[in-house]
Every structure is written in structure tokens, then in C-alpha cells.
Amino acid sequence: MNSDEAAAPKSVTEDDGMSWWYRWLCKIAGVLGGVSCAISGVWMCVTVNPLNIAAGVWMVLNAFVLFLCEVPFCCQFIEFANAVAARADKFKPWQKAFFYCGMALFPIFLSFSITTLFGNAIAFATGVLYGLASLGKKGDAVSYARLNHEKQGDEEKMTGTTDGSI
């Protein structure tokens, strides 16, 4: 390992606390969310109601963004796909969660229907998965019990009651 490799900072994807299988789960959910948004969005566009058409176009746009951010190799015909994906990978999980959930809720507000609900459900679930990733890993019971015991010991030292009497 040379000095260039040692001096290089770790990438954000290594520091975000997500395990490899959870990262793949989020990516698969993003792909499935993109597929459901695309199919439902095209279905929503087959109408004469302008709000349904706007919601359908937004859902197809959601699908494109999900594909672009999660699986850029599906968009090889776009020159900037890898640059956008690299930038999206630098986002923190809570930022992705906010972005994906907001994108999924907007068509529902435009045209509330079963098609928009089910079409955006998986895209919203992708945002929820990223939101859960931002909470961090769950601690084990042993370290939690140790921390709780230390906290009780500190409280007893502050009050001066180590034998349990008042």
C-alpha cells in the first residue's frame, strides 16, 4: 500500500454504515420502484384528465431518476448517467430517503387514485429503506445493559446513595 492509497479518504458508501446486503436491498427496491412507477405512469397517461396525465408524466420521470441513481448501467445511452450516479452515491441515506419519498408523494397529491398509490408504493418504500439506514445499526443487548448499568452507577454517585437507602 503506497502513500497515495493511505492518504485517499474512504468513500462515502463505506462510511454510511450500511452492510452490503442492505445496500443491495435498497438498490433492488429502487429498480422495482422504477419499474412500478414507469408502468403505472404510462397507464395514468392514457386518459383525458390533465391532472392524471401530469401525475403519469411525473411517475415516468420518477422511474427515470430511480434508474439513473440506483442502476446507471440501465441508462448507458445517456452520457451523464455515470456522473449522476456517482454524485447520488455521495448522498447520505437520509438525503436519499427525503428525495425518494418526496418524489413518490408528489404524484399522489396531484391525482389521488389506486394507480398512483400502488405505482409509487415501492418507490416510497425505497425511501423508507434509506431512511432506516440513516438511523444506524442496532446495538446488541450486552452493550446496552452495560451502558444502562454505568448510567445507574453515575446517578448513584451523584446522589450519594450507593447502598440503596435514602
Salt bridges, closest charged atoms under 4 A:
ASP16 OD1 - ARG23 NH2 2.83
GLU70 OE1 - LYS27 NZ 3.71
ASP89 OD1 - LYS27 NZ 3.85
ASP89 OD1 - LYS96 NZ 3.80
